[in-house]
Amino acid sequence: MQKTLEGWENYLRSFLSHIHLLAEIPLDYSDVGNLKGLIRDLIRAKGIQDATNVLANEFPTVFITYLSAFSAINTEAGYWEALADSLNAPRHLHNLNWHKNYLSILKKLQLNSFEYTGSMKYVTTIRIHGGIPAYSLPDYFEFLLFPSLEKFFWRDLPADEFIKNLLNGEFRFYGDHTILNFFEFSGEVGISYLLACQQMVKDVKEKGYFEPSLEMNLPSYVVDAFEDFRQRREGKKNGESAPKIICDFYEKTFTLRFPKLFISPNLVENDLFWRVVNLRNGTQQDLPIRLLRSGINVIVSGDSFKIDEPVIELLISLISKSNNDHEVTTHRTWKVPVFPASGKSPLMVWQNIQEEPTLLRWRQKIPAEALAVILPNDCSILVDGVEKCIGKFGNLPNAFSDWKLEVWNFSESNYILVERNNDFPWPPIPIKTKPPEVSFTRAEPYNRDTDPNGSPLFINQIPSLRFPINEISADLSKWKITIKAEGIAPTQFFNTFSLDEAKDSLSQNGDIHVLDLSYLFGQKPVIGTYEIQINGPFGFNQALYFRVWPNLTILNLPSSIEAISKENIEFTIASILDFECECQAGVEQVSVEKTVGLYKITASPTTERVDLYLTTRTEAGLPIRVPLYVAIPGAKWLLGGISTITQTENEWCHQEVSISIDLLLQSQQPCLHLQVYGQDVDCENSRLTLCDPTQALGEIQAINPQGNIMGGQTIYFDLSGIKNNLTQLTDISIFQIKAEIHCRYKKDVFYLPLVALKRELQISDVNLEELNRDDLRYRLTWQEPYPLKNRRFLLWSAWQPWADPIEVQIPDDSFGVCEFGGCSLPPSHYRVAFYTAFQWEEKRMEIPKDEYFDLKKADAQKKINEVIQELQKAKGNKFILHFTLACIYQSENLAENLKHEVDWCIENLDQASLLKTISFYHWLGKVDPSSQKAVALRMRKPEMLGLLFQNYEDNNPIRKEYVEILATIKIGFMDPKIPWLLLEHSNNPLLEFRSFTSLVENEEDEVIGVILNWIDQGRLDIGDAVEIMCRNPEFALKHLIMMKLDNPLAEILLKKIFDQCGDVSDYIRSGYRVTTEIGTGRLIKILDDKGNEIDHLLETANEGILLVGLHDEICGELGELVEIDLANRIIRFPNAERLYKCTKCNRFVSASQEKVINNHNKIAHEGLGPAFRPIQSNTIPLETDPEFESDKLEQENPN
């Protein structure tokens, strides 16, 4: 922020060539307050006359900017008097020609003066230039713009009529006065402004995404604020994420990180994919979507897309393609700006530079913190204030070579300018300290819990809220807080209030106000997960989340890096509460074992966080489930400088990673980032060592850490210095990079293997010989320039892809020859691959896709004849022989024969073992992908599924691979046994959703009870369950009604299904039209036989009471209240002593004689000779059953 009038004048003047209205200059409330203070000081020092001259002549831009900015925030009736009061000046500013000076300066600076006539021309011009300030735009969008297009009583009004209604109607009572001021005084400008904003909303609805254009004719700050507001209004569940652009500063690469989204069960039956469109050239790519478990939800994983050129904008869409008719549907769309467009400021700003540098979509201002910037090579940054460039990375590579990367600390800067060729073509960019936010206080979050979404866990305490309220936000009635509980059983908790209403629980110390939330909960902590939505003055909007659990103890949880070992990590969870502990759905390599009052947790040593649920129950038996995220100390590392060669994205590793030595040698800047978490590490004294792992004292070279200009806890090591040793020590086939980690407050040193560098073998002229068939001895020969240590080869048959490969360790002293035995190698087509591996590395089972040698040790035709002869002799299972023939025909390119054998194998798949079935499926993917689906369909036969789930445990890789294949099938289940088996055993979200949907659609009676159990156990989200049941709501409702007395979940689901499905045949709800034998009306409420209000009732029910607003079409509002008692078959008028019945039609009864004569008779009988009969009772018999009809349209649009 500027500190002098001179500074403000220079700063404000730099905007003038880029704006049309003064409101486009990015000022917030504190800026206006600073200007006010400086002008007030000037008036105090020089007197009003001289101060006026100084402002008009020396600081004219300050003068007109403050007058317009003040007009936007002023809520007083008289503008000039209020202005004078704000500056502690005499109230005769008009006599000092402030109004004329304002217009004169506008013209001199070539800004629009609008040339209004009449007594208000000065104030009108001032207010138009003041506009609607950025901090008032959220209120404008929410309470005025969107309602003007959505509310039925406003949406058809012309803009000028709408504004008249706005100024005279309800908005005046709760609206932001700055908005009212603008529209009250802006005339045609205000009408054009509203029309342009309305068109902006319509364009978004039409396109599905926001696309600013010059035709909008709106200030850029309004367009920017609208996009921010629109994204917030669309909203996202806690745990979802928006698309992001990520920059790897060391690799100098850019990637698009796709959003993480919760997926509806209705979508999993379709093919899901991302569509990425380059809006500049129209090219598009479709990328498949991976679905993952996240607690009880199914999410789209946050995969990445590499950006290879300086693209301006990307359009990202979530697309589904139905399997039945291949209809393509777009579900969500995002327009993601990347590199700046022509005419825009070329500055790209990156936040979160210590962890994951993310592109910041800055809106006129950037935050006062350490940031990375990317800008064109011919541009430079000029800083007003403290200039602190932390480092420069130089030019970017390849297609980005016209851009450069720098890191700056802007924490003490006022604004920056981007310079090109000694000119400043773009407006200055203000730098602002992030305003204080509401935070938790007076409670300490549990320190071993690390929620990835930032929600703290409080044990046996309820937090208070700390509000940073100052003079500009001191109106407590403007602060609105909504607190609600999440989950199935929301503990009757939902509360909305203003700070003014809660002032008895509000304490104040200067600008800090603390709200004690315990008055809402009571002194006893209420178990659950809570969301707090806070809305405050000037567009303040913030969401907070927290969790509460009364008592929790975690025993034996490792507190240091010692947890990193080959052994599992074990700890125990205890609580005095009666509770259950379980893994969140989708969590792998973690087990939970219940003992007496305790839960023992076992996790693999590579686990960074253990995600659990703690569950207790309400008195009604509903589960209250609180997630717990237990942080495990450990380390992870990332090898940098190689992604531009491998064309893959870097990933953090928790276990030793192997790479080729040549890959590191080719890298221009190889490096390693080491991050130790859960432990205070001495970064300066920790180091890496390059070792020969085959030697006891194998250290070759030490690698010390480098200064990390990005800051943070990551230790950065430059690996360029080890290239010489890697090149010169040619007899070492495998090097190892180890970490030597020193703790800051302990003497302990931990050693951790990080990277294995393996030398590529230069092999040629490979041959295989049989030495002795009886002894099963063979010789493999090859040529190589020099022998290396730690060599191995893998040998397998191309004609038997189901057979395990044979791995042999080559003796270190062998040179081009290796004899081996103990295995049978009949004549066949073999393949062999060479590689290096540590002596202690496990046997490699995965067959490489390339870099192997072909060894044809059999005549194909002869082998075919032999197999055919065996087939003629064979009895029973012949699958393996036909599969062998198929493999031989494929290697010999005999297409017709191949098709015949493939068809036989598919038709007789039940003869194959599960392992050979998987092998056949994968082999077919290379040979005939179109036939894979037929194999997969047969793989899900109940008999094969039964064998799979009986013979292989949950974590068995064969079982996992088999289930993944099943998930590729999107065809419905013909046999109901299949979905039941998959639900019980698959643990795959796609298969589970499809199975539930199939069972509900086919009306399997037990499925509704299973769904309730899954919700209760935390295996299925209640929203997903509702979507599944809504595929057959009548069936679901029938079973839920039967279950609701015994299961409180059933009652919750009933209401949610009605809310989502709306009208369900055979059921009635409040709001329905009711036709009775005595008139029509609207169903107001439904009561059960005990007088309790219920949500729904079977249309044919013979018990219950219907409260109906009868004759509402002639009586207005709710009509006459009547009770239709279905059990006793009577209609009761509870507020009447006698009734009157029209004897002309005998179809109208009322408690009012006047309604019979003046209303009903006029409408139904043209007002001729009314005839009625009094009934000396307030009840009449119910002769015929009422008829019901939904009236949704009328509910939505009463007009």
ZAMIKE-515719 format. One record per residue (C-alpha): y, x, z; residue in three letters. Coordinates in steps of 0.05 Angstrom, whole numbers, plus 5000, padded with zeros to 4 digits. Last residue first. Example, Ala and Ser with C-alpha at 12.3 -4.5 7.8 and 13.67 -1.06 7.14 Angstrom:
residues 2
497952735143SER491052465156ALA
END
This chain:
residues 1199
465340304762ASN460640464818PRO458241084782ASN452641464817GLU450040874857GLN450740414797GLU446640874754LEU441240954806LYS439940204813ASP432540184830SER429539494826GLU426039064877PHE423138364879GLU422437984944PRO415837624958ASP416236864955THR416836335011GLU420536735064LEU422036175113PRO429236055136ILE432936335196THR439836245227ASN438435515244SER441634835236GLN441234855160ILE447134535124PRO446034245054ARG450134394993PHE453234064932ALA459434324897PRO462433854845GLY463934304784LEU466035024797GLY462635294735GLU455735234768HIS453635954780ALA460336304786ILE464735744815LYS459035474858ASN457336164886HIS464336374906ASN468635784927ASN463535284950ILE457535684975VAL462036254999LYS466435755036GLU460535475073GLN459036165101SER452336335132ALA449636355061SER443836085021VAL443236084945PHE437235914902ARG436535154916ASN439835064848CYS444334464858LYS442534404932THR446435024951CYS444235205021LYS448735305081TYR446635665145LEU447635575220ARG448736025280GLU450236665242ALA450637405256ASN443137545253PRO441937185187PHE434337185187ARG429537135129ILE422436975151ILE415337185132ARG413137405202ASN410538075178ALA415638155122LEU421738025166ASP427538015117ILE433838145158GLU440437915130VAL447438235129LEU452237865084GLU455538315031GLY456139065041LEU462739155004GLU464438534964GLY462437814977CYS460937614906ILE456538194882GLU454638354954ASP450937684959HIS446037975010LEU446938655043GLY439638735062VAL436138995124LEU428738995109LEU423938925166ILE416739195166GLY409938875152GLU406438585092ASN407539195046ALA407139064971THR413139494954GLU410540044998LEU415940265045LEU420740855049HIS425341255094ASP423940935161ILE428640675215GLU425040495279ASN424639765299GLY417539775324LYS414739425262ASP418139935218ASP425439885197LEU428339965126ILE435840015115LYS441339785067ILE437439445011LEU442639154964ARG443538434947GLY440837834910THR440337094927GLY436336564965ILE429436654934GLU430237404939THR432237964891THR433338644923VAL437039214889ARG434939894917TYR439740314958GLY434940425015SER427940584991ARG422240214956ILE415340464936TYR410340204884ASP412940674829SER416841274853VAL424341284840ASP427841914863GLY422942484851CYS426643004892GLN429042584950ASP422642174951PHE418542814952ILE422843115007LYS422142485050LYS414642475045LEU414243225056LEU417643175124ILE413142595145GLU406842985124ALA409043595164LEU408643175227PRO400943145219ASN396842615255ASP401041995243LEU403442255175LYS396542335146MET395441655113MET402541655087ILE401442365060LEU395342145022HIS398641574984LYS404941984975LEU401242534939ALA397642064890PHE404141694874GLU407842354867PRO403442664814ASN407143274788ARG411843154847CYS406443444891MET407244144860ILE414844114865GLU414243904938VAL409544474954ALA414344974922ASP419844714968GLY415244765028ILE413745495013ASP406345645014LEU402346155055ARG406146065120GLY400145785157GLN403145095165ASP405045075091ILE398045275073TRP395044745119ASN399444205088LEU397244415018ILE389944385040VAL390943675065GLY393943474999ILE388143804961VAL382543414994GLU383042794950ASP382643154883GLU387542734842GLU386843094775ASN394343234774GLU394043474846VAL388043924834LEU391044224771SER397744354805THR394444684865PHE390245134820SER396145324776ARG400345514836PHE394645914867GLU393046264802LEU400146494792LEU401046684865PRO394647124867ASN390847144933ASN384546984892SER379646764946HIS380346054972GLU385345794921LEU381446114864LEU374845794886LEU378045104892TRP381545194825PRO374745354791ILE370544814824LYS374944294790PRO371744464722ASP376144384661MET381744814689PHE388144824648GLY389845384599ILE394845914621LYS390046494624ILE393447164641THR392047054716ALA384547114704LEU385547834681ILE389347994745GLU383647694784VAL378648164751TYR382948774765GLU383748584838LYS376248474846ARG374649144813ILE379949494855PRO376749244920ASN382349014967ASN379548314978ASP372248514984GLU367348494926TYR360348184923ASN361547454944GLN368347374910PHE366047644844LEU359147314843LEU362346634858GLY367646744805LEU362146874754MET358446234771GLU364845824774PRO366746034703LYS373146434705ARG370647004662MET368946524607ARG376346364597LEU377947114600ALA373147264544VAL376146724499ALA383046984515LYS381147684494GLN379147474423SER386247554394SER386448264423PRO380948514375ASP379549254381VAL384249524435LYS384148894477GLY376748834464LEU375549474502TRP379349184561HIS375248534562TYR368648914550PHE370049374609SER371748784654ILE365248434634THR361449094643LYS363949114715LEU362348384727LEU355248464701SER353948194632ALA348947634615GLN354347104628ASP358247394570LEU353247094520ASN358246744473GLU363247304480ILE358047844467CYS355347474406TRP362347394376ASP363748134387VAL357248314353GLU358647904291HIS365848144288LYS363648874290LEU358648774234ASN364048484190GLU369049044208ALA364749664199LEU370150174217ASN365150704240GLU368050744311SER368249974313GLN361149904289TYR358850394343ILE362550014398CYS359849334374ALA352849614373LEU353549844445THR356149154466PHE350048844431HIS345449304470LEU348949184537ILE348648434528PHE341148394515LYS338848094581ASN332047754574GLY326748084530LYS327948694489ALA323348904432LYS327648674375GLN333848904411LEU330849604420GLU329649644346GLN336849444333ILE339149984381VAL335050524345GLU337650304277ASN344750334301ILE343651034329LYS340951264262LYS346950974227GLN351751314275ALA348552004271ASP349252314339ALA353052854375LYS360152664353LYS364653054399LEU371752794396ASP377053184436PHE381952854485TYR389552834490GLU389952074487ASP388551444527LYS385751824586PRO379551544621ILE380951384694GLU375551614742MET378452274767ARG374452574824LYS378552674886GLU383253264895GLU381053794944TRP380154344893GLN387054194865PHE387053944793ALA387854214723THR386253844658TYR381353814600PHE379153184563ALA372353054530VAL369952504483ARG362852344464TYR359651974406HIS352351924424SER345752284429PRO343352204501PRO347352554555LEU343452504620SER346552804682CYS344753344733GLY347253904689GLY352854394675PHE354355024636GLU361555214622CYS364355654567VAL371155874542GLY372456384598PHE369156214664SER371856614723ASP375356024756ASP369055604752PRO370254954713ILE369854324756GLN365953774721VAL367653034716GLU362852544683ILE365851884661PRO363151234690ASP359650804638ALA362950154614TRP365950484552PRO358950644525GLN359750814451TRP365851254463ALA361651644513SER365052024569TRP366652744591LEU372252954639LEU373953694645PHE376454104703ARG380654724713ARG382954994780ASN384355704755LYS386655914686LEU383156314632PRO387156614575TYR388356434501PRO383355844502GLU377355684457GLN371955194476TRP364655134497THR360954604536LEU353654764553ARG348354264576TYR342454234623ARG338453594636LEU332353994660ASP327753654609ASP332953644555ARG334354384561ASN340554704531LEU344054124496GLU350554364464GLU357654084466LEU363354384425ASN370954454433VAL374754864382ASP381554834418SER384654844488ILE391555054511GLN391554784582LEU398054504608GLU400154814675ARG400454344735LYS406354294782LEU404153904844ALA409953594881VAL411453374952LEU406853685002PRO409753585073LEU410654085128TYR413653865194PHE417654315241VAL418454135314ASP423854465355LYS426953785369LYS434053515367TYR435753605294ARG428653595266CYS426754115214HIS422953925151ILE419354455110GLU417954095045ALA412454344999LYS412554474924ILE405654644898GLN403755074838PHE397554954796ILE394755384740SER396656054770ILE394756614720ASP401356524683THR405756764740LEU411656944695GLN413956254671THR413255874736LEU416456454773ASN422356454726ASN423255704729LYS423755684805ILE431355754806GLY432655104767SER429654694824LEU436354484855ASP435054134921PHE438853524948TYR437753245018ILE439052495022THR442552275086GLN449152075054GLY454252475015GLY454952404939MET457353134936ILE450553354961ASN451254084981GLY444954444960GLN438654525001PRO434855195003ASN428955344958ILE424055884984ALA419556254935GLN412256474929ILE409056214993GLU401456264987GLY399456585051LEU392556255052ALA392156264976GLN389455704932THR395755284944PRO400255784907ASP406855574937CYS414155404920LEU417655254985THR422854725002LEU427954745057ARG430454425122SER435754835157ASN441854475131GLU438753785133CYS437053795207ASP433553125208VAL434652525254ASP428352115243GLN427151395221GLY428251575149TYR427352255114VAL430152275043GLN428652854996LEU432052894928HIS429053404880LEU432353744821CYS431053974750PRO437454094711GLN436154264638GLN429054014640SER424354374592GLN421454814647LEU420054194690LEU416153854635LEU412554494618ASP409954534689ILE406853844679SER407553344735ILE403553134796SER406452714853VAL404752804926GLU405352144964GLN411351724985HIS414851744918CYS421551474895TRP421651274822GLU425351564762ASN425751124701GLU421851324639THR423851664574GLN419452264593THR424652774569ILE430952404592THR427152234656SER426052964674ILE432253174713GLY430352884780GLY424152864823LEU424952334877LEU422652384949TRP420451945006LYS419752075080ALA417351705141GLY419051305202PRO416350585199ILE421249995202ALA418249345227VAL420748745188TYR419648105228LEU420147415196PRO420946815243VAL416446215232ARG417445575271ILE411045175260PRO410844415271LEU406444195328GLY410843625352ALA412644025414GLU415044565367THR410645145348ARG410745905349THR410146395292THR411947125284LEU411347325211TYR410448035188LEU413148535138ASP411249265154VAL416249765126ARG415750445094GLU408150435087THR405551095060THR401251235122PRO397350585111SER398450035162ALA394649775222THR397649245268ILE394349045333LYS396548375360TYR396548225434LEU395047665482GLY387647865485VAL386348175417THR388647945348LYS387948405289GLU393148465235VAL392048885172SER396949245126VAL395249585060GLN398249005021GLU403648485037VAL403447904987GLY404247365038ALA407647595102GLN402647905150CYS400847495211GLU402747435284CYS401546805325GLU405346595388PHE404846355459ASP410946715486LEU410447295534ILE410647735473SER406548325448ALA406048725383ILE401549345379THR401949975336PHE397550355287GLU399350805229ILE393351015187ASN391151735183GLU392852205126LYS399452355160SER406652155159ILE407551825227ALA409652505253GLU416152345219ILE418652055284SER418651435327SER411451215317PRO410250505343LEU405850565404ASN407949885433LEU412549365403ILE415248865454THR418348195438LEU421447625477ASN425847035459PRO426147085382TRP432646955344VAL434147115271ARG440847215236PHE444347055171TYR451647105153LEU455346805093ALA462646945078GLN468446605043ASN475946715053PHE479746374997GLY486546415029PHE484646105095PRO477446095120GLY470445895100ASN464446135140ILE457245955124GLN452346145180ILE444946145164GLU439646155219TYR432446375226THR428846095287GLY427546085361ILE433045765403VAL435646245455PRO436745895523LYS444045855544GLN445345235503GLY444945295427PHE451945065409LEU455345315472TYR451445965461SER455546105399LEU461146455436ASP466746535386LEU470747175392VAL477847225365HIS480847905350ILE488147935330ASP490348095401GLY484547945448ASN482447225442GLN476746805468SER473746195434LEU468845735468SER474245225487ASP477145335417LYS471045015383ALA474744445350GLU480244925328ASP475045395302LEU472844845255SER466044495258PHE459444395222THR452844395259ASN445644325236PHE439944445285PHE434543915296GLN429744505307THR429644645232PRO422144535229ALA420044745160ILE424745335153GLY432145495159GLU436845315216ALA443945115202LYS450845355222ILE457045125185THR463845425203ILE470645205177LYS476845615192TRP483045245168LYS483744875235SER484645545269LEU491345655235ASP492246405250ALA490446655181SER497146965162ILE498647175233GLU492047535242ASN484847315254ILE479247835253PRO473747365276PHE467947645318ARG462147165323LEU457747145385SER450347315385PRO444846935421ILE440247345464GLN432847395480ASN431447875422ILE436447855365PHE434048015295LEU439348225244PRO439447955172SER440948515123GLY436948275062ASN431848845068PRO430848645142ASP430049265183THR427249135253ASP426149725300ARG433249685327ASN433148965351TYR440248735342PRO444848825401GLU448848225425ALA456248145445ARG458448175372THR456447925303PHE461448015247SER466947635209VAL470048085157GLU475848565158PRO479448645091PRO476749195046LYS482149725040THR485649624974LYS486950084915ILE491449794862PRO489849944789ILE496050094748PRO496849744681PRO493850054619TRP496850484563PRO499251034610PHE501551584563ASP501152344563ASN495552314511ASN491251844554ARG492651714628GLU489051224674VAL493451044732LEU491250984804ILE493850604865TYR495450714938ASN490551264957SER487951445026GLU480651205019SER480451374945PHE475151914949ASN473352104879TRP466952274839VAL467352434765GLU463052264704LEU465052374631LYS464651954568TRP464752114494ASP457652404501SER454751724518PHE450151684457ALA446752334477ASN449052644543PRO454652494592LEU460352984597ASN462053344662GLY459353204732PHE465953284767LYS466653314843GLY470253064905ILE476952904873CYS481752764931LYS488852544914GLU492552254974VAL497551754949GLY498851544877ASP492951814837VAL493052004763LEU486251964730ILE484552294663SER482852054593CYS480552434531ASP473352484556ASN472951724565PRO471851464635LEU466251414686ILE468251364759VAL464451484823ALA467151194887LEU468751424957ALA472750874991GLU479150454984ALA476349874944PRO478449734872ILE483549224849LYS484948834785GLN478148504789ARG472949064794TRP466048924767ARG462949494805LEU457249854770LEU451850064820THR450250764844PRO443750704884GLU443651074950GLU449751514963GLN453851234906ILE453950534934ASN459650364886GLN460950554814TRP467550454776VAL468250444700MET475350584676LEU476850444603PRO482349934620SER481449384569LYS484249404498GLY477349544468SER471749304513ALA469649684575PRO462349904582PHE457549444618VAL459448704624PRO453548264643VAL453147554617LYS447847184657TRP443346614635THR438346194673ARG432945704651HIS432645784575THR426945374546THR422545554487VAL417545024464GLU410845334446HIS407944634441ASP402344674492ASN403245374521ASN410445284540SER415145864529LYS419746044586SER426146444583ILE430446774636LEU436547004598SER440747644598ILE446747724553LEU449148444552LEU456348664542GLU460049284519ILE454049724500VAL455150464508PRO448250654481GLU441150744507ASP441050234564ILE434250244598LYS431549574623PHE429349504695SER424649074736ASP426948674797GLY420648264807SER421047524792VAL419347194857ILE413946774889VAL415646534959ASN411746525024ILE413647245040GLY415547564975SER409547544928ARG410547814858LEU411447554787LEU412248054730ARG416347834671ILE415048034599PRO420848344559LEU424048024498ASP429048464461GLN435248254423GLN440048554372THR446448144362GLY450848744345ASN456248694399ARG452848174442LEU446848614456ASN441748094475VAL436548174530VAL431247624535ARG427047644598TRP420147334596PHE415846784623LEU409846494588ASP408745804617ASN404245524672GLU408345924723VAL414545514710LEU412844884749ASN411145294810PRO418545474814SER420446214815ILE424946544865PHE429447054832LEU430547814833LYS435647964779PRO434048484726PHE436549194738ARG439949434675LEU439350184668THR443950764654PHE442251504650THR445752134672LYS439352414703GLU443352674762TYR448152094765PHE442851564756ASP447150954739CYS445150244755ILE447849614723ILE446149004764LYS443348304753PRO444347834813ALA439747834873SER435447334910GLU433647444983GLY437946895012ASN437746354959LYS443046374906LYS449446004893GLY451945684830GLU458545624868ARG458646364884ARG457746544810GLN463046034791ARG467946314842PHE467347024816ASP468046784744GLU474046354762PHE477446934798ALA476947364736ASP479846814691VAL485546694740VAL486947444746TYR487147494670SER492746984664PRO490646384622LEU491546244548ASN484046094541MET484546274467GLU484447014487LEU477146934507SER472946944570PRO465446814562GLU461946494621PHE454746284615TYR450745654599GLY454245564533LYS456444834539GLU457344814614LYS461245474612VAL465645224556ASP467144584594LYS469444984655VAL474245404613MET476744784578GLN478644494646GLN482345134663CYS486345104598ALA487944374610LEU490344524681LEU494945094658TYR497644674600SER499444124651ILE502544634698GLY506744924642VAL508944224622GLU511944104690GLY511344704737SER514844424799PHE509843964832GLU503944334801PHE505744994832PHE507844724899ASN501344314905LEU497244944894ILE501245334946THR500344744993HIS492744844995ASP489544164996GLY487343745056TYR492643205060PHE495943284992ARG489143264959PHE488342544981GLU493442254935GLY500742304914ASN500843004886LEU493842964857LEU494742274828ASN500842534790LYS496943144769ILE491342694742PHE496242284702GLU499042924670ASP492043184654ALA489642534622PRO484742154667LEU477442094646ASP474542544700ARG478542264757TRP474841644782PHE468141914760PHE468842564799LYS466343134756GLU471943384711LEU477943344758SER473143484815PRO471744174785PHE479144354780LEU481844054844LEU477944164908PHE473444744888GLU477445104834PHE484145034869TYR481145224937ASP478045854905PRO484745994871LEU488846044934SER487646784947TYR489246944874ALA496146644879PRO497545994842ILE503646134799GLY509546504828GLY512546554758HIS512145794754ILE515245744823ARG521246174805ILE522345804741THR522245134777THR526745404833VAL531945604782TYR531644984738LYS531844504798MET538944234787SER537844074713GLY535544474654THR529544934644TYR530245544600GLU523045794610PHE525546474638SER519946864603ASN520147604618LEU524148094576GLN526248534634LEU533548354622LYS531647624614LYS527947604680LEU533547994714ILE538747474693SER534346904716LEU533447204786TYR540747424791ASN542846704777LYS538546444835HIS540647004882TRP547846834865ASN550747024934LEU552646294944ASN545446094935HIS543446594988LEU547646195037HIS542546105093ARG544146765126PRO538347265127ALA532547355175ASN528247495113LEU523446915122SER529246475144ASP533046615079ALA526846435038LEU525845785077ALA533145585065GLU532545754991TRP525945364981TYR527644735019GLY521544325040ALA517444865075GLU510445065052THR512345735022ASN506346134997ILE507546084922ALA515046104927SER514546744967PHE510947094910ALA516346864861SER522147114904LEU518347754921TYR517047924848THR524247774827ILE527248264878PHE521948804874VAL522948824799THR530448864808PRO530249454857PHE536549854843GLU541249344813ASN539248664840ALA536348924905LEU542049394920VAL547248854904ASN543848344949THR543248865004ALA550648994999ASP552348255010GLN546848115062ILE548448685109GLY546649405098LYS541549575152ALA539048875171ARG538748675098ILE534749305080LEU530049195138ASP528748475115ARG527348725045ILE522249235072LEU518948725117GLY518448195063LYS515348695015LEU510048865067ASN508548125079GLY507748005005VAL502948585002ASP499048305062SER498347635027TYR495347944965ASP498848214904LEU495548344837PRO501348254787ILE499347664745GLU503747204787ALA509747544754LEU507947174691LEU507147444620HIS503948114638ILE502148804609HIS509049104594SER511448914664LEU505849224704PHE508949924712SER515249594741ARG511249364802LEU509150074821TYR515850394808ASN519449854847GLU514449864903TRP515150614913GLY522750564913GLU522449984962LEU518450435009THR511550435041LYS507050254983GLN500050005000MET
END
